[in-house]
Amino acid sequence: MGVLIENRQDRYKIAPKPLKIKAQAILDALGSPDGELSILLLDDPQIAVLNKDYLQREGPTNVIAFPMREGAFAEINPNLLGDVVISLETAAKEGLTAGVSLEDRLGELMIHGILHL
């Protein structure tokens, strides 16, 4: 399975292949080359719904991680790490404020999210 990328927003154009390569490099660096995860790219309204439903927090956020190695069924598939959800809209705003590209900020958020898994 490896790394799955799904882009559910249409404002920012992101090439999935380089993102997948970066995610795999992060897994390799963490000693989990066979780790499986999905990365979901959303806009602010979409991630705000998840933030409210799962974390009881109002408004958008930059990244949410949903680990699959926790809970009653954590041992079913030890390679399945979980899901990382990123708002490209928030990432773009943060990148602009920090003076870095959207791609660089997206890479930072991927690292952050994967570490939570």
N, C-alpha and C positions, 0 to 999 in steps of 0.2 A: 504494500500500500504506500508507504513512504510519506511524502508531504503532498497534501491536497490544497489547492488554492482556489477560492471562489470569490469573485468580485461581484457584489450586489449593488454597487453604486455606479453611476455613469458620469460623474463630474470629472474625475481624475483618471487619466489613462495610465494604467500600470501593466507592464509586461510581466506575465506570470512566471516565465522561465527563470529570469534572474532572481526573482523572489524565492522561487523554489530552491535554487542553487544556494542562496544565502541561508535559508532555513536548514538545508542539509548540512552546510558547513558548521552551523551552530550546534546541531545534533552531534556531528562528528567531534567537535571540540569538547562537548560535554560527555563524551564517552558513550553516546547512545546512537551509533550510526544506523541501527535498525529500528529506531524509534519512529512511531507513526503519529502524525498530527495533521490537523487541518487549520488553515488560516483563512478567515472570513473577513473580507474588506467591505465595510459599510459606510454610510454617511452618518451625520450627527443624529437625525431623527430616529434612524434604525437602531443605533447603539444605545440611545436614550431609553428605548423600550426595554432592551435587555438589562440595562443598568437598573431600571426601576423594578422589573420583574424578578431579577435574581439577586440583586444587591440592595434593594430598597433605597436606592439613591436617585435623586432627581437630576435630570439633565444628561447631556452627553459626557463621555469620558474618552480617553485616548485608546486604552486597551483593557480588555477583560479576558482572563484565562479561565477555562473550564477544564480542570484536571480530571482525567479518567482513572487515575491510580489511587483514588480515595473512595471510601464508601464500601458497601457490602459486596460489590462485584468487582473490586479492583484487580483481582488476580485472574480474571477470565482471559485477558490478553495483556500480558505484561509489557508488550511493545507499544501498546496504544497509550500515548501520553495525554492526549486531549485536544482541545480546540483553543485557538487564539483568535480573538475578534478585535479588529482594529478599525477605528474611524479614520478614514483618509481625510475627511474634512478637518477634524481636530489635529491630526498629524500635520496637515499643511499649515494650519494656523500656528502651531507650535514651532514648526520649521522656520517659518517666516520670522517669528519673534526671536528665535535663536540664531538666525542667519545661516541656516543649513537647508539643503535641498529636501524636498519631500521624500526622495529615495533614501537619503541618509537618516531622516527622522523615522521613516518606516522601518529601516533596519534596526534602529535603537529600540523601537517599540516591539519588534519581533523578538529581539534578544530578551527584553523584559518579560514579555508574555511567555516565552518558552521556558525561561528560568522558573516561572511560577508553576509550570507543569511538572 
